[in-house]
């Protein structure tokens, strides 16, 4: 593994962990609840209609609201960093072919 791949893995892992709460909050999943008129409110409405009026525990909306309210758990941080590192490493490897 060359140094560009190592840098890509590290940047991908750190970047995704740092940006995930920002993106989730920007989508409308905030510490104060789901923001009116946001993508999150649209998702919650669609989920409620599909589930007969409520949002199912463990659904994407419920998980994203949890992240918006409390941040990433330890396990979620590990998963997000792993995926980000894998993508960062793959991108760095692809870019290194052209260098």
N, C-alpha and C positions, 0 to 999 in steps of 0.2 A: 504494500500500500504506500503510495507516494504522499508527500506532504500536502498536496492540493486536496486529496481525498480526506485526509485527517482534518484539515481546516474546514472543508465542506461539511463533514459530519458534526464537528463541534459547533459551527455556525448554525447549522440546521437545528440541532438539538436545543441550543440556548435560545435561538430566535423563536422557535415555536412555543417554548415554555413562556417566554416573555410576552409574546404577542397574543396568545390564546385568550387571556382575560380581556385584553383590549378589544379584540374582534367580537367576543361574546357580548361585551358591554355595548359596543357600537351597534350590534344587531338589536339591542333593546332588552337584553337580559341583565338587569341591574340589581344592585343590593336592595333597592327599595321596591322591587317587583318588576313586572313587565311594563315597559314604557308604551304609552298609548301611541297608536299610529306607526309603530315600528314593525320590522320584519318579525320580531318575537310575538307581537300581538296578533299578527296574521297567522303565524304558526299555531299559537295557542287556540285561536278561534277554529282553525281547521281541525286540530286535534280534538277539541271539545265536540264539534259536530260529528266527527267520525266515531267518537266514543259515547255518544248519547248524552252529551252535556258536561262531561268531566274530562280532565286530563289524566291519563293513566300514569300511575307511579312507574318510574323506570323508563318512560318514553323519552324521546329526544328532547321534547320541550321541558320535561321535568329535570332531566340531567343538565341541560343548558342553563336553566334557571338556578339550579344548585351551584353551578360554576359561577354564574353571575353574582350570586348572593354571597357565596363563601370562598370562592377561588377553587383552584384545582386541589384535589386530595393528593396524597403521596402516590397512590397507585395511578391516578390519572396523570400526574406529572411524569411518571415513568413511561407510560404509554405514549404521551404526547412527545416527549423527548426522543423516544425510540423511533417513532414515525418521522419526526423532523430530521433526526440524524440520518436515517436511511435515505430520505429524499435529498437532503443536503449532500450526502456522499455520492449519490447517483448523479446529481447535477454536476458536482465538481469533477467526477470521473468523465462525464460526457464532455465537459468544457475542456478538460486536459487533453483530449484527443485533438483539439484544434490548436493547441499551444505548441 
